[in-house]
Amino acid sequence: MYGSAKMTYITIKVEGMSCGHCQMAVTKAISGLEGVSSVDVDLEKGEAAVSYDPQATDIDAIKKAVNDAGYKA
């Protein structure tokens, strides 16, 4: 199915990050989801920019991964 997937790009607010470890934990939690192609977590802005395949995952799963990692999406 090469080239058939349309990627979706979102930016979500992430509360509770205070250091580089937090940033890495959120990145790892989101990037571990099937269908996620890229994650850019901005510690200063408190945001995560995510590119993903909506046929493989969705915003609710992304938020759940952040919440399960101990932060608030």
N, C-alpha and C positions, 0 to 999 in steps of 0.2 A: 504494500500500500504506500509505496514511496510517493511523496508529493501530494497525497490525498488529504492529509490532515491540515485543518486550518487552526493556526495557533491563536490563542486569546491572550491579551496582555492586560493585567490589572495591577493596581497599586493599592495595598491595604495598609491601614494604620496598625502599628504594633506597639502596645503599651507594656512597660515594665523592663525594657532593655536599658542597661546602664553601663555596659562595658563590651569589650571585644568578644569575651566569652559568650555573652548574651547574643550578640550579632551572629556568631558562628553557630550557636545552638538553634536559632531561628532558621538560618540558612540550611542547616542539616535537616531540620524537621520538614521544611517545605520541599527541598530537593529530593528527599526520599520518597515522595509521592510519585506514583506512576503517571506519566504524561507531562510532568514538569520538565521543561527544557532549559529554563534559566531562572535564577533567583538573584536579586541584588538587594541586600538589606542595608539600609542607610540608618546607622545608629543615631546620628544627629537629628535627622528628620523624624525618626521613629516610624519608618515605613519599609515595606517590602514590595519590590516590583517583581512580578512573577509572569513568566510566559509559559503557557500550558496548552495542552490539547484538551478541549472541552469534551471530547468523546471518551477521554480516559479519567478525568478528574473534574472537580468543579470548585467554585469559590467556597462552598461550605466545607469541603474536605480540606482545603488549604487553611481556612480559619481554624478548623478542628486541630490540625497538626500544630499550629502556633499555640493554641490553648493547651494542648496536651504536653507541649514542651515547657509550659509554665509561664507563658506570657499571654497577653490579652489582645486578640485581634478584633 
